[in-house]
């Protein structure tokens, strides 16, 4: 059964907006949603590996004491590198555990999965979690097989500004060589170009390329 629970849980958290997440800005809340869902789901995967019978029973019972125990275990782990106060961190984790347990129970009830299929579904989530969080999260929830899975993204040395200016310079240089006109000024890069999505940047480059093509045809 192929189903990305991580993305599903993250979206459900954003939609349901647990009470304790509402104290943060949208940007901070979204970052916490991804980090804590990865932490909690990873813990459930680990529990499915070491005690599947108990986990399946707890998913259906949804005992607050069991949920608190799991959240506290993650909070007090020496591997936990969160900068949030421990009490606050534990409460947020409890909210995510409650949400994931509720969604898993509903999935099991509606889909008539049974223990075997539901536990198998949880174990299959390792592939979906790969690269989704920092190593301390995988060490905290004891899902150590994912340690080192997050790629290191190197900063791109060629910025959008540089690319546009270089292309602009090529177009105007060609025009100058053919018509011997005065050296043109490089068009000022609009402010929006610094913040637009990559697809919009491609539109800008495509426009500049069209200008260049037209100049080539004319001369």
Secondary structure per residue as TSV (DSSP state, phi and psi in degrees):
chain	resnum	aa	ss	phi	psi
A	1	X	-	360.0	116.3
A	2	X	-	-102.6	115.4
A	3	X	-	-158.1	126.2
A	4	X	-	-83.3	94.2
A	5	X	H	-69.4	-31.7
A	6	X	H	-60.1	-52.2
A	7	X	H	-66.3	-36.3
A	8	X	H	-63.6	-47.0
A	9	X	H	-63.9	-39.6
A	10	X	H	-62.1	-43.4
A	11	X	H	-66.7	-40.7
A	12	X	H	-64.5	-35.7
A	13	X	H	-64.5	-42.3
A	14	X	H	-65.9	-37.0
A	15	X	H	-73.0	-45.8
A	16	X	H	-80.8	-21.7
A	17	X	-	46.2	72.4
A	18	X	-	-52.6	145.9
A	19	X	G	-52.2	-43.3
A	20	X	G	-75.4	-8.4
A	21	X	G	-88.8	-13.3
A	22	X	T	-76.4	-7.7
A	23	X	T	-82.5	-8.1
A	24	X	S	-103.4	161.5
A	25	X	-	-65.8	161.9
A	26	X	H	-59.0	-41.2
A	27	X	H	-65.0	-45.4
A	28	X	H	-67.2	-40.5
A	29	X	H	-62.5	-42.6
A	30	X	H	-63.4	-39.5
A	31	X	H	-64.7	-41.4
A	32	X	H	-67.7	-37.4
A	33	X	H	-57.4	-47.2
A	34	X	H	-68.0	-45.8
A	35	X	H	-64.8	-46.9
A	36	X	H	-74.6	-32.8
A	37	X	H	-66.7	-36.4
A	38	X	H	-65.6	-41.4
A	39	X	H	-64.8	-46.8
A	40	X	H	-69.8	-46.2
A	41	X	H	-63.0	-38.7
A	42	X	H	-61.1	-38.7
A	43	X	H	-65.1	-40.7
A	44	X	H	-65.4	-37.2
A	45	X	H	-63.1	-44.1
A	46	X	H	-61.4	-43.6
A	47	X	H	-64.6	-33.6
A	48	X	H	-68.0	-22.9
A	49	X	H	-84.2	-35.5
A	50	X	H	-99.7	-29.2
A	51	X	-	-147.9	67.8
A	52	X	H	-62.3	-36.4
A	53	X	H	-63.2	-47.4
A	54	X	H	-65.5	-42.5
A	55	X	H	-60.8	-45.4
A	56	X	H	-61.0	-41.4
A	57	X	H	-63.6	-42.3
A	58	X	H	-69.6	-31.6
A	59	X	H	-59.6	-36.8
A	60	X	H	-85.6	-31.7
A	61	X	H	-80.5	-34.2
A	62	X	-	51.0	51.6
A	63	X	-	-71.3	120.4
A	64	X	H	-57.2	-33.1
A	65	X	H	-68.3	-38.2
A	66	X	H	-67.2	-42.1
A	67	X	H	-62.0	-43.7
A	68	X	H	-62.8	-38.2
A	69	X	H	-62.0	-44.5
A	70	X	H	-64.2	-44.8
A	71	X	H	-63.4	-40.0
A	72	X	H	-69.4	-35.8
A	73	X	H	-61.3	-41.5
A	74	X	H	-69.6	-39.8
A	75	X	H	-65.4	-41.2
A	76	X	T	-89.5	-0.4
A	77	X	-	-62.0	135.9
A	78	X	T	-63.3	-15.6
A	79	X	T	-84.2	-11.3
A	80	X	-	-69.0	117.0
A	81	X	-	-108.4	13.6
A	82	X	-	-65.7	143.0
A	83	X	-	-89.7	-2.8
A	84	X	S	-72.6	149.3
A	85	X	-	-56.5	144.4
A	86	X	H	-60.2	-41.9
A	87	X	H	-63.3	-41.2
A	88	X	H	-66.9	-42.7
A	89	X	H	-62.4	-44.0
A	90	X	H	-63.4	-39.9
A	91	X	H	-65.6	-42.6
A	92	X	H	-62.8	-41.6
A	93	X	H	-62.7	-40.5
A	94	X	H	-60.9	-40.3
A	95	X	H	-59.7	-42.9
A	96	X	H	-70.9	-40.8
A	97	X	H	-58.8	-45.5
A	98	X	H	-59.9	-44.1
A	99	X	H	-64.6	-45.9
A	100	X	H	-67.4	-38.7
A	101	X	H	-62.8	-44.1
A	102	X	H	-61.7	-44.4
A	103	X	H	-68.8	-37.4
A	104	X	H	-67.6	-40.3
A	105	X	H	-63.2	-43.0
A	106	X	H	-63.8	-41.7
A	107	X	H	-62.2	-41.2
A	108	X	H	-67.9	-41.9
A	109	X	H	-66.5	-45.6
A	110	X	H	-72.8	-41.8
A	111	X	H	-86.7	-5.9
A	112	X	T	51.3	49.0
A	113	X	-	-74.5	-46.0
A	114	X	H	84.2	168.9
A	115	X	H	-61.2	-44.4
A	116	X	H	-58.5	-50.2
A	117	X	H	-70.3	-37.6
A	118	X	H	-68.4	-42.5
A	119	X	H	-65.3	-39.5
A	120	X	H	-63.1	-39.7
A	121	X	H	-60.8	-43.2
A	122	X	H	-63.7	-44.0
A	123	X	H	-63.7	-31.9
A	124	X	T	-70.8	-11.4
A	125	X	T	-75.1	-9.6
A	126	X	H	-57.2	-42.4
A	127	X	H	-62.8	-38.2
A	128	X	H	-72.2	-28.9
A	129	X	H	-82.2	-17.5
A	130	X	T	-56.2	125.2
A	131	X	T	81.4	3.4
A	132	X	S	-88.7	-11.3
A	133	X	S	-154.2	170.0
A	134	X	-	-73.3	162.0
A	135	X	H	-62.6	-30.2
A	136	X	H	-64.3	-28.2
A	137	X	H	-66.8	-43.2
A	138	X	H	-70.2	-31.6
A	139	X	H	-73.2	-34.4
A	140	X	H	-67.8	-42.7
A	141	X	T	-92.8	9.4
A	142	X	T	65.3	23.9
A	143	X	-	-97.8	62.4
A	144	X	G	-68.3	-14.1
A	145	X	G	-64.8	-17.3
A	146	X	G	-96.4	-0.9
A	147	X	T	-61.7	129.2
A	148	X	T	88.9	3.0
A	149	X	-	-82.0	-20.6
A	150	X	S	-77.4	119.3
A	151	X	-	-68.6	147.6
A	152	X	-	-90.0	115.2
A	153	X	-	-91.3	116.0
A	154	X	-	-80.6	144.2
A	155	X	-	-65.6	132.6
A	156	X	-	-74.3	121.1
A	157	X	S	-76.6	-22.9
A	158	X	S	-94.1	102.5
A	159	X	-	-78.6	167.3
A	160	X	H	-62.3	-42.1
A	161	X	H	-57.3	-46.7
A	162	X	H	-62.6	-41.4
A	163	X	H	-63.3	-45.5
A	164	X	H	-66.5	-43.2
A	165	X	H	-64.7	-39.7
A	166	X	H	-64.4	-42.9
A	167	X	H	-66.1	-41.6
A	168	X	H	-60.2	-42.1
A	169	X	H	-64.2	-38.6
A	170	X	H	-64.2	-43.1
A	171	X	H	-61.9	-48.8
A	172	X	H	-71.6	-29.5
A	173	X	H	-66.3	-41.8
A	174	X	H	-63.4	-42.6
A	175	X	H	-62.6	-39.5
A	176	X	H	-68.0	-39.4
A	177	X	H	-66.1	-36.8
A	178	X	H	-82.2	-33.8
A	179	X	H	-112.7	-5.4
A	180	X	-	53.5	40.6
A	181	X	-	-84.4	170.4
A	182	X	-	-62.6	150.2
A	183	X	-	-59.2	122.8
A	184	X	-	-76.9	158.4
A	185	X	-	-89.7	138.7
A	186	X	-	-67.8	126.3
A	187	X	-	-57.4	139.6
A	188	X	-	-67.3	135.3
A	189	X	-	-76.1	121.0
A	190	X	-	-63.7	150.9
A	191	X	G	-59.7	-37.3
A	192	X	G	-63.3	-24.2
A	193	X	G	-66.2	-19.1
A	194	X	G	-83.2	-15.3
A	195	X	T	-124.2	-5.5
A	196	X	S	-69.5	161.1
A	197	X	-	-69.9	156.0
A	198	X	H	-54.0	-33.7
A	199	X	H	-65.3	-34.3
A	200	X	H	-70.4	-36.3
A	201	X	H	-61.4	-37.8
A	202	X	H	-65.3	-35.0
A	203	X	H	-62.6	-41.8
A	204	X	H	-60.8	-46.9
A	205	X	H	-64.4	-36.2
A	206	X	H	-64.8	-39.3
A	207	X	H	-62.7	-46.0
A	208	X	H	-62.4	-36.1
A	209	X	H	-66.4	-37.1
A	210	X	H	-62.7	-42.1
A	211	X	H	-59.1	-45.9
A	212	X	H	-60.8	-42.3
A	213	X	H	-63.4	-43.0
A	214	X	H	-62.9	-42.0
A	215	X	H	-62.9	-37.9
A	216	X	H	-66.5	-40.8
A	217	X	H	-65.6	-41.3
A	218	X	H	-69.5	-29.5
A	219	X	-	-122.8	360.0
